[in-house]
Amino acid sequence: NLGLPYNYISSLLLDDKGGFWIGTKNGLVHLSSSGSWAIYNTENSSLTDNYISSLLLDDKGGIWIGTTNGLVHLSSSGSWTVYNTENSSLPDNYICSLILDDVGGIWIGTGDGLAYLSLESSWTVYNTENSSLPDNYVYTLLSDGSEGVWVGTVKGLAHLLSNGSWTIYNKENSNLPYNYVYSLVSDGSGGIWIRIFAG
């Protein structure tokens, strides 16, 4: 009844102009503050895939769009930039999660590792071979508020501190009942809520 391209809603985002972005399995939708609708897909935009997996607002009014086939940036001026494994250091084209850090860089959870893209456009990639990341499938991310990041994987929860040290939590060394960490949210007082998948 609203013209959505698909009823499966994968991600939601409020922009800095009172608009609302909706990620679906069949395109990206924008509802402006005036009530007008716009639909973006691979046919009418630079989107690399119609499955929108994650959305992130940057500090300049642009949005980062995670898809199952690469990362796309739509600037506030309307220009598009595509990042993938062929033109960048992105470890995998399947983008699972995105968060902004305290200094303007973004953390990118993928199907094959964790990536950090700094404000100066330099890349750092973490995986099971070069770090203590428990698994390369990074499902969810949460800032710790101190330039570190919580990383939810299918094999446990990892905390990467700003000094580069790691702490790993799983059902063997903590009270975490299952290792598949599905989503994370801060409680506002230094603690975190952890949604797990027990299937």
Disulfide bonds with the S-S distance in Angstrom:
none
